[in-house]
């Protein structure tokens, strides 16, 4: 007998949390895939999002994020990609989750002399605060990255 399914059948909250964890992981994957699409990535965030990037720049609101992303993609930053690995998901409430991630930066920009990748932090500890809306969709309300030495 599959004890996981038996436990979920007797504990619907556990089953709902498992579903939410899966949906949160899917949202993280979509955010990584959409990192070069200034229409798709901002839509995965709440309208009043707070974003603090690896360099410490703060952006408030989805519209400001879309503008900043569009500007970044029109600059040499278009050659910077990141990968995200979920380390931990903790539910503060059934509709609020704190997601700890490791962010790895893949910087393909040439340095000032055209010699290769620039000096940019290669890894960061990223935190998402996610909220679930009335349609049961998860969105990113806060995204903060702290460099890892």
Secondary structure by P-SEA (a helix, b strand, c coil): ccaaaaaaaacaaaaaaaaaaaaaaaaaaaaaaacccccccccccccbbbbbcccccccccaaaaaaaaaaaaacccccbbbbbbbcccccccccbbbbbbbbbbbccccccccccccccccccbbbbbbbbccccbbbbcbbbbbbcc
